[in-house]
């Protein structure tokens, strides 16, 4: 491996989503962990469902797999 995990999930953006790239290609914006898992499944990485905390698979920037924007009208502490 080149030192960079194949999957990068960026910090939460102002619109509430997190950009996801796989092997350097932007695959979409995730608004929930299930979105990330679906992007990985579509990319042929089905093991991601059990490996979301594996730093060799996913680099979580600006927070881990439990860091997401609060739904509109609701405030949740993390």
Order of alpha helices (4+ residues) and beta strands (2+ residues): beta-beta-beta-alpha-beta
